[in-house]
Amino acid sequence: MITEWGRRNLKVILEPIAGMFRALHITPNVITLLGFLLNLVVAYLIIIDKIPWAGVVFLIAAGADAIDGTLARQLGVRNKFGAFWDSTLDRLSEAFVIMAMGYVFAMQGEPLYVMAAFLALIASFLVSYTRARGEGLGVNVKVGVGTRVERFIVTAIALLFNQILIGLVVIIALAGVTVLQRMWAVYKITHAMAAQEAAE
């Protein structure tokens, strides 16, 4: 829901920016790579304790992530590798940012907080995995309260206000609930499919 709202309401901003990159002959894959590199900067800023600044760069990186999809639509590009490239770098970006948070807590001697970073990372990856595995079974699973967009919003707020532990806890909760929602959705749909096949 938030993703669709953003596409509708931010279109007036994203379209001209994407048009500029199109005029410069910059491809969506290059913009995706730029977003990933910016997230590496975010991770570095977290490690050196420039956390609010990390939040600012994180927002810029998110802009790149939004623009690559807009540019791909403008170009009429529906490249399977592009989708794979985008998803893979999204996961890596999220991993490096959360790992940086865990590193900060490790340097502070807070093992429980480090575990919170691990849990947030595992839960976030499971959100993507459950969708991908469901789609592999022929089930479209997009339900959930903690998709990537919601996790991005939580992460951005946590960085800007230097409250990364609270952000990690919220991510664990949202992503954890989403994983359960998707597991339940796959269970219901696959059982319905099996019942239909048995009846035929």
Secondary structure, 3 states (H helix, E strand, C coil): CHHHHHHHHCHHHHHHHHHHHHHCCCCHHHHHHHHHHHHHHHHHHHHCCCHHHHHHHHHHHHHHHHHHHHHHHHHCCCCHHHHHHHHHHHHHHHHHHHHHHHHHHHHCCCHHHHHHHHHHHHHHHHHHHHHHHHHHCCCCCCCCCCCHHHHHHHHHHHHHCCCHHHHHHHHHHHHHHHHHHHHHHHHHHHHHHHHHHHHC
